[in-house]
Amino acid sequence: MSTTEPDLAEFEPVTEVTADDRARVTLSKVGVHATDRFLMSMKSTGEILLTPLASIPKREMIVWENESVRASLQLGIAQAEAGLIATDPDAINRLEAS
């Protein structure tokens, strides 16, 4: 997994934390919530970087890997938002034929 080196000038100190007896630190002071996921990276100097992640099921990867699937999904979402929803099977067949 490759990551790009962050620009540390963009970081600002927020608070000091102390690890508890199980080596845990709380991150709630920086807006982290239960079940948030992160990629944890560590430099040889001991600096730790947490990068927010959004995990998706493997079966949904095709949406991100296949541009035509993604475009079709985005079109369907736009049509649904515009109220262009067909529930009649004949209407669906006519839409697919056009």
RAHUKA-V234158 format. One record per backbone hydrogen bond with DSSP energy under -1.0 kcal/mol. NH is the residue of the N-H (numbers start at 0). CO is the residue of the C=O. If there is no record, write none. Layout:
# RAHUKA-V234158
NH;CO / NH;CO
This chain:
# RAHUKA-V234158
9;6 / 10;7 / 19;23 / 22;19 / 29;26 / 30;27 / 31;26 / 35;32 / 38;50 / 40;48 / 42;46 / 45;42 / 48;40 / 50;38 / 52;36 / 59;56 / 60;57 / 62;59 / 64;60 / 65;61 / 69;65 / 70;66 / 71;67 / 72;68 / 73;69 / 74;70 / 75;71 / 76;72 / 77;73 / 78;74 / 79;75 / 80;76 / 81;77 / 82;79 / 83;78 / 84;82 / 91;87 / 92;88 / 93;89 / 94;90 / 95;91 / 96;92 / 97;93
